[in-house]
């Protein structure tokens, strides 16, 4: 009983501190001591710690490589080029700008992970809206929502997907095929709601803006990203961890940047976000302790079994609820081992819940928390009431539509 209570307390402290970030300390400053506490008290055995570290190791390595790749692409001017393209395409029409943001944010989230959308694209959206004289709110909120919703497509689009990918038993290509329709449907639902919800902002007149010369296309960065994505599929097909393909892409970009003296080794290491990687590992250990101490049994008793439509709906709804209660990373760590015996459909339903569900509350995902800090940095107030109302309009509709789409995909393509 004491071990269970300590494990739950440790998880609560880690999640609260990740949200509040007291003293501006990184999340790892609280997660690592919490992990050491559950180990020291015997809430998790050393054998289970080694097992969890072995399971999360490739995921953490992959995440580090993708973060480096995204940062180096930004240094090459990829995201600046995206902003200029959005402005030229929109031609001072906010509704067209919203469409451009949806296309770019969905693509960048899918290809370079949601972190690239939150950290690198969101500031570009602010600048682009200001240059057009448009109200930034619809476009900035779109970046937040799509960093979660648009991360359904590929195993590499979100840390939650990476954590669950092995449990699906699917290849990279098959995962993408099964999730394409749910991804498209979820993004379409978001777009339809956004156009109605932000109608007043989108119809507001814009101020004349000076045309900006199109920047030089960062061809090398684009080719490297495309080759890396192809490498993910090839590596998965031949049984090699996709982390190696990500590392290869990051290495190519890093060598080029170092040779041209556009970066330094220290800057590359910083872009890997080592404190956050430590946070992910520590959080995995704490969650494993909580699951072993009783949460796993409780969730197992209510988690629907099978891959029928009612079961998929129940699994996705439970995953979305849990993501908003304890954050989506702990939710996926807790639910995936329980859903895996029911087959890949059940695991993919978990991902629908933990990726779409966090748009309901600030604390649903770390990406949303980071986005809120970036918005405040740009002196843009994010209202809790408005954020929650938008979530209530988008999350249930997108979740229902995407689960139906997943069920269709499973019936047509097969698990």
Long-range contacts (C-beta under 8 A, 24 or more apart in sequence): 2-41, 3-38, 3-41, 3-42, 3-43, 3-289, 3-293, 4-43, 4-290, 4-293, 4-294, 6-37, 6-38, 6-41, 6-43, 7-38, 7-43, 7-44, 7-286, 7-289, 7-290, 7-293, 8-290, 8-293, 10-34, 10-35, 10-37, 10-38, 10-286, 10-289, 10-290, 11-286, 11-287, 11-290, 11-326, 11-330, 14-282, 14-283, 14-286, 15-326, 15-327, 15-330, 15-363, 18-279, 18-327, 18-366, 18-369, 19-362, 19-363, 19-369, 26-275, 26-276, 26-279, 27-275, 27-276, 27-279, 27-366, 28-275, 28-276, 28-278, 28-279, 28-282, 29-275, 31-278, 31-279, 31-282, 31-283, 31-286, 32-278, 32-279, 32-282, 34-282, 34-286, 35-281, 35-282, 35-283, 35-285, 35-286, 38-285, 38-286, 38-289, 39-285, 43-289, 43-292, 43-293, 44-285, 44-288, 44-289, 44-292, 48-288, 48-292, 49-285, 49-288, 52-284, 52-285, 52-288, 53-281, 53-285, 55-166, 55-284, 56-163, 56-280, 56-281, 56-284, 58-241, 58-243, 59-159, 59-162, 59-163, 59-243, 59-280, 60-277, 60-280, 60-281, 61-243, 61-247, 62-156, 62-162, 62-241, 62-242, 62-243, 62-246, 63-113, 63-159, 63-162, 63-277, 63-280, 64-272, 64-273, 64-274, 64-277, 65-243, 65-246, 65-247, 65-249, 65-250, 66-112, 66-113, 66-115, 66-116, 66-156, 66-246, 66-250, 67-113, 67-115, 67-271, 67-272, 67-273, 68-250, 68-253, 68-254, 68-268, 68-271, 68-272, 69-112, 69-224, 69-225, 69-228, 69-246, 69-249, 69-250, 69-253, 70-112, 70-113, 70-115, 70-116, 70-119, 70-120, 71-120, 71-268, 71-271, 72-221, 72-250, 72-253, 72-254, 72-257, 72-263, 72-268, 72-271, 73-112, 73-116, 73-218, 73-221, 73-224, 73-225, 73-253, 74-120, 75-257, 75-262, 75-263, 76-218, 76-220, 76-221, 76-253, 76-257, 76-262, 77-215, 77-216, 77-218, 77-221, 78-218, 78-221, 78-222, 79-120, 79-121, 79-124, 80-124, 80-215, 81-214, 81-215, 81-216, 81-217, 81-218, 82-108, 82-121, 82-124, 83-124, 83-125, 83-127, 83-128, 84-128, 84-212, 84-214, 84-215, 85-214, 86-124, 86-125, 86-128, 87-128, 87-131, 87-132, 87-209, 87-212, 88-211, 88-212, 88-214, 90-132, 90-134, 92-132, 92-133, 92-134, 92-206, 92-208, 92-209, 93-206, 94-132, 94-134, 94-135, 94-138, 94-139, 94-201, 94-202, 94-203, 94-204, 94-206, 95-195, 95-202, 95-203, 97-128, 97-129, 97-132, 97-134, 97-139, 98-138, 98-139, 98-142, 98-191, 98-194, 98-195, 98-198, 98-202, 99-191, 101-125, 101-139, 101-142, 101-143, 101-146, 102-142, 102-146, 102-187, 102-190, 102-191, 102-194, 105-142, 105-143, 105-146, 105-147, 105-150, 106-146, 106-150, 106-183, 106-187, 109-146, 109-147, 109-150, 109-151, 109-157, 109-158, 110-150, 110-151, 110-153, 110-154, 110-157, 110-183, 111-154, 111-156, 111-157, 111-225, 111-229, 112-225, 113-151, 113-156, 113-157, 113-158, 113-159, 114-147, 114-148, 114-150, 114-151, 114-157, 114-158, 114-367, 115-147, 115-367, 115-370, 117-143, 117-146, 117-147, 117-150, 117-367, 118-143, 118-144, 118-147, 118-367, 118-370, 118-371, 118-374, 119-370, 119-374, 122-371, 122-374, 122-375, 123-374, 123-378, 126-378, 126-380, 131-209, 131-212, 132-206, 132-207, 132-209, 133-206, 133-207, 133-208, 133-209, 134-204, 134-206, 135-201, 135-202, 135-204, 136-380, 137-198, 137-201, 137-380, 138-194, 138-198, 138-201, 138-202, 140-375, 140-380, 141-194, 141-198, 141-387, 141-390, 142-190, 142-194, 143-371, 144-359, 144-367, 144-368, 144-371, 144-372, 145-190, 145-194, 145-359, 145-390, 145-394, 146-187, 146-190, 147-367, 147-368, 147-371, 148-355, 148-356, 148-358, 148-359, 148-364, 148-365, 148-367, 148-368, 149-186, 149-187, 149-190, 149-355, 149-356, 149-359, 149-394, 149-398, 150-183, 150-186, 150-187, 151-355, 152-179, 152-182, 152-183, 152-186, 152-351, 152-352, 152-355, 152-356, 152-402, 153-179, 153-180, 153-183, 154-179, 154-229, 154-232, 155-232, 155-236, 155-242, 156-229, 156-232, 156-242, 156-246, 158-351, 158-355, 159-280, 159-329, 160-328, 160-329, 160-332, 160-351, 160-354, 160-355, 161-351, 161-355, 163-329, 163-332, 163-333, 163-336, 164-332, 164-336, 164-347, 164-350, 164-351, 167-336, 167-337, 167-339, 167-340, 167-347, 168-340, 168-344, 168-347, 168-348, 169-344, 170-344, 171-233, 171-236, 171-237, 172-232, 172-233, 172-235, 172-236, 172-237, 172-242, 173-233, 173-236, 173-237, 174-413, 175-348, 176-233, 177-409, 177-413, 178-344, 178-348, 178-406, 178-409, 178-410, 178-413, 178-415, 179-348, 179-351, 179-406, 179-409, 180-409, 181-405, 181-406, 181-408, 181-409, 182-348, 182-352, 182-402, 182-403, 182-405, 182-406, 182-409, 183-402, 184-405, 185-398, 185-401, 185-402, 185-404, 185-405, 186-352, 186-356, 186-398, 186-399, 186-401, 186-402, 186-405, 188-401, 189-394, 189-397, 189-398, 189-401, 189-402, 190-394, 190-398, 193-390, 193-393, 193-394, 193-397, 194-394, 197-390, 197-393, 220-256, 221-253, 224-249, 224-252, 224-253, 225-249, 280-329, 283-329, 283-330, 283-333, 284-333, 286-330, 287-329, 287-330, 287-333, 287-334, 288-333, 290-330, 290-334, 291-333, 291-334, 291-337, 295-334, 296-334, 296-337, 296-338, 299-334, 299-335, 299-338, 300-338, 303-335, 303-338, 303-339, 305-342, 305-346, 306-342, 306-346, 307-342, 307-343, 307-345, 307-346, 307-349, 307-410, 307-415, 309-403, 309-404, 309-407, 311-342, 311-346, 311-349, 312-345, 312-346, 312-349, 312-403, 312-406, 312-407, 313-349, 313-400, 313-403, 315-339, 315-346, 315-349, 315-350, 315-353, 316-349, 316-350, 316-352, 316-353, 316-356, 316-399, 316-402, 316-403, 317-353, 317-399, 318-353, 319-349, 319-350, 319-351, 319-352, 319-353, 319-354, 319-357, 320-353, 320-354, 320-356, 320-357, 320-360, 320-395, 320-399, 321-353, 321-357, 322-353, 322-354, 323-353, 323-354, 323-357, 323-358, 323-364, 323-365, 324-357, 324-358, 324-360, 324-361, 324-363, 324-364, 327-358, 327-363, 327-364, 327-365, 327-366, 328-354, 328-355, 328-357, 328-358, 328-364, 328-365, 329-365, 329-366, 343-415, 344-415, 345-406, 345-407, 345-410, 345-415, 348-406, 349-403, 349-406, 352-399, 352-402, 352-403, 352-406, 353-399, 356-395, 356-398, 356-399, 356-402, 357-395, 357-399, 359-390, 359-391, 359-394, 359-395, 359-398, 360-388, 360-391, 360-392, 360-395, 361-388, 361-391, 362-387
